[in-house]
Amino acid sequence: MSKIIELKDVNKWFGDFQVLKDINLTVSSKEKIVICGPSGSGKSTLIRCINRLEEHQKGDIVVDGMTLDANTKNIEKIRSEVGMVFQQFNLFPHLSILDNCTLAPIWVKKKSKKEAEELANQYLEKVQIVDQAKKFPGQLSGGQQQRAAIARALCMEPNIMLFDEPTSALDPEMIKEVLDVMVDLAKGGMTMCVVTHEMGFAKEVADRVIFMDEGSIVEEKPTDQFFNNPENERTKLFLSQILN
Amino acid sequence: MKFINWSKQNLFANWKDSLLTITILYLFYVSMPPLLNWVFLDATFFGDSKKDCTGDGACWVFVNVWIKRFTYGMYPNDQIWRINLAFVIFFISIGSYFFVSSKIKKCIFIFLTVIFPFLAIFLFHGGSLGLEEVETRVWGGLFLTLFISVFSIIFCFPIGVLLAMGRRSNLPVIKYFSIGFIELWRGVPLITVLFMAAVMFPVFLPSGTNLDKLIRVIIAITLFESAYIAEVVRGGLQAIPRGQYDAANSIGMGYWKSHLLIILPQALKIVIPGVANTFIALFKDTPLILVVGLMELLGMVNMAKTNPAWLGLATEGYVFAAFVYFIFCFSMSRYSLGLENKLKTTN
């Protein structure tokens, strides 16, 4: 399988504080990886670096053959190929769900309005909220909003999807509906990097699990081995806390 | 019966409420009859000169006789139709805006923002196509108030938005230029700005060129108010959560697209009350142009009250001016409220 994301010795600082330390990570096309770890371990920062919502100061990040640097054109191209879903949904509250989905295809990809709406309806159908298309984000439940946010990202027809704790802000009964959509997406062959604490999801879809602590990748293993045979003490402690 | 219950609950619930109610009723009793007498019952409405005012009340004859000057300034009487025509076109296009399909709405909007300003200036000023030229120094009255306010508002809003964005920019040159511009204009009184525009500005122009005083005044007011608008809008920009920028960026939008499509629509909605506030203040600041010799509504009233044949009628003039200002400011206030409600998307 071909490499689609490649991080080499990536370092990042917020002021004096080093959030990422010598990160090396390769993701193949259609691979699903789950990144977990205690809060403050740098996992969100790591995936935010992949579409350059955060800038790294040292090392190389190559996404889909394009190197991330200060070149603006490059960044916008990469961002339209990398979809992202946020913990707080970040839907645009002044636009209807449909407009949330069609905005970028129309303005960034220069699709016609009709084309964009067909595309949006197709993905809203996929996340099962096509009946809410005319409503505004404020009128939807958290689970519905997060599914709409996934549809919005998919409307750009990305090759890679990044998920930054997509279920952490949801009520327990809504987590499943969002995870179901994500499982569906995984089975459809999308390349996915997911930061989550949902270990059930990790077991079901992940090819590899990465455990981070204090800015470094502490353990990186295929899913079975990660859960059945963790080596690092910190991984063991984390797993024992989160699985009970 | 209903009224008695209601007043027991709301007006006379305890001795403090009762005392307050009675005091207020007494104040009304003392102040209202004389006021009504002065404004209506003892007032004289019709006539030709001050001598017709025989009652003890207000002499509205003053306003009645001078109304043309209050409205149009010293604009020549036989050319006044040009002003009226422009305003009729303006109000018809605005009025019809609410009754037509969205496609025609777009046309009307473009007409009002792009074509109408030039058409209006041509009608007012003339000088070609058979229209007699009317110099801006004879423009005045309510007409001038509206002219200056409308043009200043149209120009200061986009400049203010750009300044607000500039002040938050990462580029040092733009950032510090915006900060300097805003702080400079906010730091000086409008009167001094107007003096500068009228007296100092021509000194800097190359000799031979002459920019009309009215244009200079409008530029001055525009720049002055854009600094205030900038700070109001900046407040709105700061209220937009970081996540909105992240989301806009993550779907491939750059600085301008994310601002025009995502950030500004939300930020401007938040700052409607503040912007309306600034516009109303701008409208009420227009009388200050008196210091450079332009006379809008209040200036004309000031002039009329010193006319030897009409001495001693300042009160009537000022009450009338206040009434007109109130109508316009109150309309702006109501309009901004309506706009806020119309743009509400969350419940």
Interface residues (C-beta under 8 A of the other chain):
Chain A: N51 L53 T72 E76 K77 R79 S80 V82 G83 M84 F86 Q88 N90 L91 F92 P93 H94 L103 A104 W107 V108 K109 F136 G138 Q139 A149 R152 A153 M156
Chain B: P241 G243 Q244 D246 A247 A248 N249 S250 I251 G252 M253 G254 K257 L261 I262 P265 Q266 K269 L343 T345 T346 N347
